[in-house]
Amino acid sequence: MSTATGAPTAPPPPSGPSAPPAAPAPGSAPGRRFVARAAAATAVLTAAGSFFGLVRDQTIAHLFGAGSETDAFLVSWTIPEFASTILIEDAMALVLVPAFSLALSRRAAVRGTGKECPGALPENPAGPADPVRALLAATLPRLLLALVCAAAAVALLAPLLVGALAPGLADPGLAVDCTRLTAATVLGFGTAGYFSAALRAHRSFAPPAAIYCAYNIAVIAVVLGLHTRWGVRAAAFGVAAGSLAMVLVQLPAFWRRLPLRIVRTVRARRGVRAVRARRTAALVGWGVVAPVAVFALSRQSQVLVERFLASELPPGAISHLNYAQKIAQLPMTFSLLLCTVTFPLVARAMADGRTERARRRVERDLVLAATVVLLGAAYVIAYAPQIVQLLFERGAFGAADTAATASVMRVYATGLLGHCLAGALVRPFFATARPTWYPAAAMAVGLLLTVAAGALAAPRWGVHGIAAANAAGITTTALLLLCGLRTRVLPVRVRAVAAGLGRLALAAAAATAAGLAAAPLLPSPLPTALAGTLAVPAAFTAAALAVRAPEVPQLLTAVTRRFRHVR
């Protein structure tokens, strides 16, 4: 994956036990190999996590079906979903990856020149402190205290939260019990998110990618072990146990790269503490955190809007929305893998002042992510009934639930490109030393559209209207982010990117039509779904070549070259 050539080389990496692993410049051949290896490891572990996530959902669907009991649990699951998005995937990563990247850049400048760089934090009169260690010492203890308080507040206010989230719920008492159990995820997810951001900034991607494997395995084990005694409350307790597993799976790697004992070493007299506080505020102060937090809260509020509106619909509506969304968003998850790996590289390039390198990296990531998500969306729309039947139709989850979930999933899939682009485009906005409020404003516009359209559509079209409102809102946000990126952060070529995305969308439409035509040809769901994994990519590739969509010829060339090399 090539980027700008001829850019100035990065400062020499520091040496010693506390130094991050050497990562070549992303524009070089070794840099491309590093990105490819990191993306491959992340993809494998994410695929495993998604597999166990499906097993988790299958287990819950098999044991509890899609009715009032699962509706109550899913309302309580809103807290973990909210916490996961904010504390792991969005706000925590968008704040801390750039902060640690900037601290690493300052560390490299200090050790490379032998002089104190601007922003270096003095620890003692003998020399400058390590900016990375100072950042850790200034943020982690305070974060843990805040997370403990937030988790306690969620448990205490559970009845009010359930009443606000789903006022029409059939069994609010069960939802309150489950919410109090899932409140512990605020602490677990927050700690796991901090570890993930710090490790990714240090070019360590495997432990953060493994967290969802650990989480889902823990949930499955607890549900299977306790469901006969606790009912659906076992699922809520399993979610809490899974958040602890997320922390434990990353703790060894975090300890090796950022040993916790350094918190005791960054202590000095009162005047030095004041200097450290001022310098650290520049990295993770309120001016940095607030725009990211508002954006993340607004984005995750789409789930709150959906469940609030669906709580007034017949029992099972929330469950159908949840299962449809979980499956439909799998292509988006995989499409953003590359952006997850390259985000620290973009943040580091911008911290080092290499804007052109960051621009090329972002443009290429956008097109590659769109290629993956549109191919996945075409498959989901064409084979939705077969996918749902294979994954969930057993036990208490019947044929009617399959039909309802599949129809909602097709509507959700129309917004997958918007979800993917919003997730990819927001990263360069927050990779700067001082994030702007523009992404939060763009997300607010999309959220308002979701609320208005959902309120109007839900009484007439039910869950399908809610899903369509979600797609319209997030697509609007993505368009605003794409238009605003060029003028506010990076000089991306908006017309070229938009033209490439349009050609890919045409290829996806052709692949969807081919899949819909081929789906009825086979009688049973398994061979039909398997045949679709060949038919849809083949139609997508042919259509993409016909309309000269970007990246597809290069991807085919790379695959062909690798195949010849293996032979």
C-alpha positions in Angstrom: 0.0 0.0 0.0 1.9 3.0 -1.3 1.9 6.5 0.0 3.8 9.6 -0.7 7.4 9.2 -1.9 10.2 11.5 -1.3 8.8 12.7 2.1 11.4 13.5 4.8 12.4 10.5 6.8 11.3 10.1 10.4 13.6 10.8 13.3 15.7 7.7 14.3 13.7 5.5 16.7 14.9 5.5 20.3 16.7 2.5 21.7 16.4 0.8 25.1 13.8 -1.3 26.8 11.2 1.4 26.9 11.4 2.3 23.2 8.6 1.4 20.9 9.3 -1.2 18.2 10.8 0.2 15.1 8.3 0.8 12.4 9.5 1.9 9.0 8.0 4.8 7.2 4.7 3.9 5.7 5.7 4.9 2.3 8.6 2.5 2.1 8.5 -1.2 1.2 9.2 -2.2 4.8 6.5 0.2 5.8 4.1 -1.5 3.5 5.0 -4.8 4.9 4.5 -3.6 8.4 1.0 -2.3 7.6 0.2 -5.5 5.8 1.3 -7.7 8.7 -0.5 -5.5 11.2 -3.7 -5.5 9.1 -3.5 -9.2 8.6 -3.1 -10.0 12.3 -5.9 -7.5 13.2 -8.1 -9.1 10.5 -7.6 -12.6 11.7 -8.2 -11.7 15.4 -11.2 -9.5 14.5 -12.7 -12.3 12.3 -12.3 -14.7 15.3 -13.9 -12.1 17.6 -16.8 -11.7 15.1 -17.2 -15.5 14.9 -17.5 -15.7 18.7 -19.8 -12.7 18.6 -22.1 -14.6 16.3 -21.9 -17.7 18.5 -22.8 -15.4 21.5 -25.8 -14.0 19.7 -26.8 -17.5 18.5 -26.6 -18.8 22.1 -28.8 -16.0 23.4 -31.3 -16.3 20.5 -31.4 -20.1 21.0 -32.0 -19.9 24.8 -34.2 -16.8 25.0 -35.7 -16.2 21.5 -36.8 -12.8 20.4 -39.4 -11.6 22.9 -40.0 -9.5 26.0 -37.2 -11.2 27.9 -34.6 -10.5 25.3 -36.0 -7.0 24.8 -35.3 -6.3 28.5 -31.8 -7.6 28.3 -31.1 -5.6 25.1 -32.2 -2.4 26.8 -29.6 -3.1 29.5 -27.1 -4.0 26.8 -27.4 -0.4 25.6 -25.0 0.6 28.4 -22.2 -1.8 27.2 -22.8 -0.9 23.6 -22.6 2.8 24.5 -19.5 2.3 26.6 -17.8 0.1 24.0 -18.3 2.7 21.2 -17.1 5.6 23.4 -14.5 4.0 25.5 -12.9 1.5 23.1 -13.6 2.4 19.5 -14.4 6.1 19.3 -13.7 8.7 22.0 -10.9 6.9 23.8 -9.0 5.9 20.7 -9.6 9.2 18.9 -8.2 11.1 21.9 -5.4 8.9 23.1 -3.9 7.5 19.9 -3.0 11.0 18.7 -1.9 12.0 22.3 0.4 9.0 22.6 1.6 9.5 19.0 2.5 13.1 19.8 4.3 12.0 23.0 6.2 9.4 21.1 7.2 12.0 18.5 8.5 14.3 21.3 10.3 11.4 22.9 12.0 10.6 19.5 13.0 14.3 19.1 14.5 14.4 22.6 16.5 11.2 22.2 17.4 11.8 18.6 18.9 15.3 19.2 19.9 15.1 22.8 18.0 18.2 23.6 14.7 18.9 25.2 12.0 19.4 22.6 9.1 21.8 22.9 6.6 20.2 25.3 9.0 17.8 27.0 8.2 17.4 30.6 11.1 17.9 33.1 11.1 15.2 35.8 14.3 16.3 37.6 17.0 18.9 37.1 19.3 16.3 35.5 17.3 16.0 32.3 14.0 15.9 30.6 11.3 13.4 31.5 9.9 10.9 29.1 6.7 12.5 27.6 5.1 9.1 27.2 5.6 8.2 30.9 4.3 11.6 31.9 1.2 11.2 29.8 0.5 7.8 31.4 1.0 9.1 34.9 -1.2 12.1 34.4 -4.2 10.3 32.7 -4.5 6.7 33.9 -5.2 7.1 37.6 -7.7 9.9 37.0 -9.4 7.9 34.3 -9.8 4.9 36.6 -11.3 7.0 39.3 -13.8 8.6 36.9 -14.8 5.1 35.5 -15.5 3.7 39.0 -17.7 6.7 39.8 -19.5 6.4 36.4 -20.1 2.7 36.9 -21.5 3.2 40.4 -23.8 6.0 39.0 -25.2 3.7 36.3 -26.0 1.0 38.8 -27.7 3.5 41.2 -29.7 5.2 38.5 -30.7 2.0 36.6 -34.5 2.5 37.1 -34.3 6.0 35.7 -32.1 4.9 32.8 -34.5 2.1 31.8 -37.5 4.4 32.0 -35.7 6.9 29.7 -34.4 4.4 27.2 -37.5 2.3 26.8 -40.6 3.8 28.4 -42.9 1.2 26.7 -41.0 -1.9 27.8 -43.1 -4.9 28.9 -40.8 -5.9 31.9 -38.9 -2.9 33.2 -37.9 -4.7 36.5 -35.9 -7.3 34.6 -34.2 -4.6 32.5 -33.2 -2.8 35.7 -31.7 -5.9 37.2 -29.7 -6.5 34.0 -28.6 -2.9 33.8 -27.1 -3.0 37.3 -25.1 -6.1 36.3 -23.9 -4.5 33.0 -22.9 -1.3 34.8 -19.5 -2.9 35.5 -18.6 -2.7 31.8 -18.1 1.0 32.2 -15.0 0.3 34.2 -13.9 -2.7 32.2 -14.4 -1.2 28.7 -12.8 2.1 29.8 -9.7 0.4 31.1 -9.5 -1.9 28.0 -10.0 1.1 25.7 -7.1 3.0 27.4 -4.8 -0.1 27.0 -5.9 -0.5 23.3 -5.1 3.1 22.4 -1.7 3.1 24.1 -0.7 -0.2 22.5 -1.8 0.8 19.0 0.1 4.1 19.3 3.1 1.9 20.1 2.5 -0.2 17.0 1.2 -3.2 18.9 -2.0 -4.4 17.3 -2.5 -8.0 18.2 -3.5 -7.6 21.9 -6.1 -4.9 21.1 -7.5 -7.0 18.3 -7.9 -10.0 20.6 -10.2 -8.2 23.1 -13.4 -9.2 21.4 -12.4 -12.8 21.3 -11.9 -12.7 25.1 -15.1 -10.8 25.6 -17.3 -13.0 23.6 -15.9 -16.3 24.9 -16.5 -15.0 28.5 -20.1 -14.1 27.7 -20.8 -17.5 26.1 -19.2 -19.4 29.0 -21.2 -17.5 31.6 -24.5 -17.7 29.7 -24.2 -21.5 29.2 -23.2 -22.0 32.8 -25.8 -19.9 34.5 -28.9 -19.5 32.2 -30.9 -22.3 33.9 -30.5 -20.5 37.3 -30.5 -16.8 36.4 -32.4 -16.7 33.1 -31.5 -13.8 30.9 -29.7 -12.1 33.8 -26.9 -14.6 33.1 -26.3 -12.8 29.8 -26.0 -9.5 31.6 -23.5 -11.0 34.1 -21.6 -12.5 31.2 -21.2 -9.1 29.6 -19.7 -7.8 32.8 -17.3 -10.7 33.0 -16.4 -10.2 29.4 -15.3 -6.6 30.0 -12.9 -7.9 32.6 -11.5 -10.4 30.1 -10.8 -7.5 27.7 -8.5 -5.9 30.3 -6.7 -9.1 31.2 -5.9 -10.1 27.6 -4.1 -6.8 27.1 -2.4 -6.4 30.5 0.8 -8.4 29.8 1.6 -6.4 26.6 0.7 -3.1 28.3 2.9 -3.9 31.2 5.8 -4.7 29.0 5.6 -1.5 27.0 4.2 0.9 29.6 5.1 -0.6 33.0 2.7 0.7 35.7 5.5 1.3 38.2 6.4 4.4 36.2 3.5 6.2 37.9 5.6 6.2 41.1 8.6 7.6 39.2 7.0 10.7 37.7 7.0 12.6 41.0 8.7 15.8 41.7 8.4 19.1 43.6 5.2 21.2 43.3 6.6 23.5 40.6 7.4 20.6 38.3 4.0 19.1 38.8 2.5 22.4 37.6 4.6 22.3 34.5 3.6 18.7 33.8 -0.1 19.5 34.3 0.1 22.3 31.8 2.0 20.3 29.2 -0.2 17.2 29.5 -3.3 19.4 29.2 -2.1 20.2 25.7 -2.4 16.5 24.9 -5.6 15.4 26.6 -7.1 18.5 28.0 -10.8 19.5 27.8 -10.2 21.2 24.5 -9.1 17.9 23.0 -11.5 15.6 24.8 -14.7 17.6 24.4 -15.1 17.6 20.6 -14.3 13.8 20.5 -16.6 13.0 23.3 -19.5 14.9 21.9 -19.1 13.3 18.5 -18.9 9.8 20.0 -22.0 10.4 22.2 -23.9 11.7 19.2 -23.0 8.8 17.1 -23.9 6.2 19.7 -27.1 8.0 20.4 -28.5 6.6 17.2 -28.9 3.3 19.1 -30.7 5.1 21.9 -33.1 6.6 19.3 -33.8 3.3 17.7 -34.6 1.5 21.0 -36.7 4.4 22.3 -38.8 4.4 19.1 -39.0 0.6 19.0 -40.1 0.2 22.6 -43.5 1.5 21.5 -43.8 -1.2 18.9 -44.9 -4.9 19.5 -42.6 -7.1 21.6 -39.6 -8.4 19.7 -39.1 -5.2 17.7 -36.0 -4.2 19.6 -34.6 -7.8 19.2 -35.2 -7.8 15.5 -33.4 -4.5 15.1 -30.5 -5.7 17.3 -29.9 -9.0 15.4 -30.3 -7.2 12.0 -27.8 -4.5 12.9 -25.3 -7.0 14.4 -25.1 -9.0 11.1 -25.4 -6.0 8.8 -22.5 -4.2 10.4 -20.0 -7.0 10.0 -18.8 -5.7 6.6 -18.3 -2.3 8.2 -16.2 -3.8 10.9 -13.9 -5.5 8.4 -13.8 -2.4 6.2 -12.4 -0.3 9.0 -9.6 -2.7 9.9 -7.1 -1.0 7.7 -8.1 2.4 9.1 -7.6 1.1 12.6 -4.1 0.0 11.7 -3.2 3.2 9.8 -4.7 5.7 12.2 -1.6 5.8 14.5 0.5 6.2 11.3 -1.7 9.1 10.1 -1.6 10.7 13.6 2.2 10.3 13.8 2.6 11.8 10.3 0.5 14.8 11.2 2.4 15.1 14.5 5.7 15.2 12.5 4.2 17.7 10.0 4.1 15.3 7.1 0.7 16.4 5.7 1.1 15.1 2.2 1.9 11.6 3.5 -1.2 11.7 5.7 -3.4 12.9 2.8 -2.4 10.1 0.5 -2.8 7.5 3.3 -6.3 8.8 4.1 -7.4 8.9 0.4 -6.3 5.3 -0.2 -7.8 4.1 3.0 -11.2 5.6 2.1 -11.4 3.8 -1.2 -10.2 0.5 0.2 -12.6 0.6 3.1 -15.5 1.5 0.7 -14.6 -1.4 -1.6 -14.8 -3.9 1.3 -18.0 -2.5 2.8 -19.9 -2.2 -0.5 -19.0 -5.7 -1.5 -20.3 -6.9 1.9 -23.4 -4.8 1.7 -24.2 -6.4 -1.7 -23.9 -9.8 -0.2 -26.0 -8.9 2.9 -28.9 -7.5 0.8 -28.9 -10.3 -1.7 -28.7 -13.2 0.9 -30.3 -11.7 4.0 -32.9 -14.5 4.6 -30.4 -17.3 4.1 -27.8 -15.6 6.4 -30.3 -15.1 9.3 -31.8 -18.6 8.9 -28.3 -20.2 9.1 -27.2 -18.1 12.0 -30.2 -17.8 14.3 -33.2 -20.0 13.3 -33.2 -22.6 16.0 -34.7 -23.0 19.4 -36.9 -20.1 20.4 -35.9 -18.1 17.3 -38.5 -19.1 14.7 -39.2 -18.6 11.0 -41.2 -15.4 11.7 -38.3 -13.9 13.5 -36.0 -14.8 10.6 -38.3 -13.1 8.1 -38.6 -9.9 10.2 -34.8 -9.7 10.9 -33.8 -10.3 7.3 -36.1 -7.6 6.0 -34.8 -5.1 8.5 -31.2 -6.1 7.8 -31.6 -5.2 4.1 -32.7 -1.7 5.0 -29.8 -1.3 7.4 -27.3 -2.4 4.7 -28.2 0.6 2.6 -26.5 2.8 5.3 -23.3 0.7 5.6 -21.3 2.9 3.3 -22.2 5.9 5.4 -21.2 4.2 8.6 -17.9 3.1 7.1 -17.1 6.5 5.7 -18.0 8.3 9.0 -15.7 6.0 10.9 -12.9 6.5 8.5 -13.3 10.2 7.9 -13.4 11.2 11.5 -10.0 9.9 12.3 -7.9 12.6 10.5 -10.1 15.3 12.0 -9.1 14.0 15.5 -5.5 13.2 14.6 -4.5 16.9 14.9 -3.1 18.4 18.0 -6.3 20.4 18.5 -9.4 18.6 17.2 -12.1 20.7 15.7 -15.8 20.7 16.5 -16.8 20.1 12.9 -17.3 16.3 13.2 -19.5 16.8 16.3 -21.6 19.3 14.4 -21.8 17.0 11.3 -22.9 14.1 13.6 -25.5 16.3 15.3 -27.1 17.1 11.9 -27.2 13.4 11.1 -28.7 12.5 14.5 -31.4 15.2 14.2 -32.3 13.7 10.8 -32.4 10.2 12.3 -34.7 11.4 15.1 -37.1 13.3 12.9 -37.2 10.6 10.1 -37.6 7.8 12.7 -40.4 9.5 14.6 -42.3 10.1 11.3 -41.6 6.6 9.8 -41.9 4.3 12.8 -45.7 4.6 13.3 -46.3 3.7 9.6 -43.4 1.4 8.7 -42.3 0.1 12.1 -38.8 -1.2 12.4 -38.1 -0.7 8.7 -38.8 3.0 9.1 -36.4 3.1 12.1 -33.6 1.4 10.1 -34.1 3.6 7.1 -33.9 6.7 9.3 -30.6 5.4 10.7 -29.2 4.9 7.2 -30.3 8.4 6.1 -28.8 10.1 9.2 -25.4 8.5 9.1 -25.1 8.9 5.3 -25.7 12.6 5.7 -23.0 12.8 8.4 -20.5 11.0 6.1 -21.2 13.5 3.3 -20.6 16.4 5.6 -17.4 15.0 6.9 -16.0 14.3 3.4 -16.8 17.9 2.3 -15.3 19.4 5.4 -12.1 17.4 5.6 -10.4 19.2 2.7 -11.0 22.7 4.1 -10.3 22.0 7.8 -7.7 19.2 8.1 -6.2 17.7 5.0 -6.2 18.8 1.3 -7.9 15.6 0.1 -9.2 15.5 -3.5 -12.9 15.4 -2.7 -14.0 15.1 -6.3 -11.6 12.3 -7.1 -12.6 10.4 -4.0 -16.3 11.0 -4.6 -16.0 9.8 -8.2 -14.2 6.6 -7.1 -16.9 6.0 -4.5 -19.6 6.5 -7.1 -18.1 3.9 -9.4 -17.7 1.4 -6.5 -21.4 2.0 -5.6 -22.4 1.2 -9.2 -20.4 -2.1 -9.0 -22.1 -2.9 -5.7 -25.6 -2.3 -7.2 -24.8 -4.7 -10.1 -23.5 -7.3 -7.7 -26.6 -7.0 -5.5 -28.8 -7.5 -8.6 -26.8 -10.6 -9.6 -27.1 -12.0 -6.1 -30.8 -11.4 -5.9 -31.3 -13.2 -9.2 -29.1 -16.1 -8.2 -30.4 -16.6 -4.7 -33.7 -18.5 -5.6 -31.8 -21.0 -7.8 -30.8 -23.3 -4.9 -33.3 -24.8 -2.5 -31.6 -24.8 0.9 -29.9 -21.9 2.7 -26.4 -23.3 3.2 -25.6 -24.0 -0.5 -27.3 -20.8 -1.5 -25.3 -18.7 1.0 -22.0 -20.4 -0.1 -22.8 -19.9 -3.8 -23.4 -16.2 -3.0 -19.8 -15.9 -1.7 -18.7 -16.6 -5.2 -21.4 -15.0 -7.3 -21.5 -11.6 -5.6 -17.7 -11.0 -5.6 -17.5 -12.1 -9.2 -20.2 -9.8 -10.3 -18.7 -7.0 -8.2 -15.3 -7.4 -9.8 -16.6 -7.6 -13.3 -18.8 -4.5 -12.8 -15.9 -2.6 -11.1 -13.6 -3.3 -14.0 -16.3 -2.3 -16.5 -16.8 1.1 -14.8 -13.1 1.5 -14.0 -13.6 1.6 -10.3 -10.3 2.5 -8.4 -8.3 0.0 -6.4 -10.0 -3.2 -7.8 -7.4 -3.6 -10.7 -4.6 -3.1 -8.2 -6.1 -5.6 -5.8 -6.4 -8.2 -8.5 -2.8 -7.6 -9.6 -1.6 -8.0 -6.0 -3.6 -11.2 -5.5 -2.4 -12.6 -8.9 1.2 -11.8 -8.1 1.0 -13.4 -4.6 -0.6 -16.5 -6.2 2.3 -16.8 -8.7 4.8 -16.3 -6.0 3.2 -19.2 -3.9 3.3 -21.4 -7.0 
